[in-house]
Every structure is written in structure tokens, then in C-alpha cells.
């Protein structure tokens, strides 16, 4: 299960980078670094799990 989710976020992160390549280049030029696919994947996973946790907490109320 976790592996499948990891792959899902990996695909999403790659798609995000492809879609926003021009933005990534801009960020790189402005700040000297751009988030990697791995960093974006982790952020997506974190946001997803936080959303799930919040939903669970709401349901428990």
C-alpha cells in the first residue's frame, strides 16, 4: 500500500515539475536552488497525510 502511494506521489511530483519547469527555472535563477522532485514528493505526501489526519480528527468529534 505505502509503495503504491509512494509511486503515485512520485508520478505527481514529476508531472508537477514538468508542468512548472519554467517556474522551477525562475526559482533557480532567483534563489540559486529549486526544490527537487524528491522534495516535492515528500511535501505532497506530508500534505496528503496531514489532510487525512485532520479528516480523522473531525470525524472523531
Secondary structure, 3 states (H helix, E strand, C coil): CHHHHHHHHHHHHHHHHHHCHHHHHHHHHHHCCCCCHHHHHHHHHHHHHHHHHHHHHHHHC
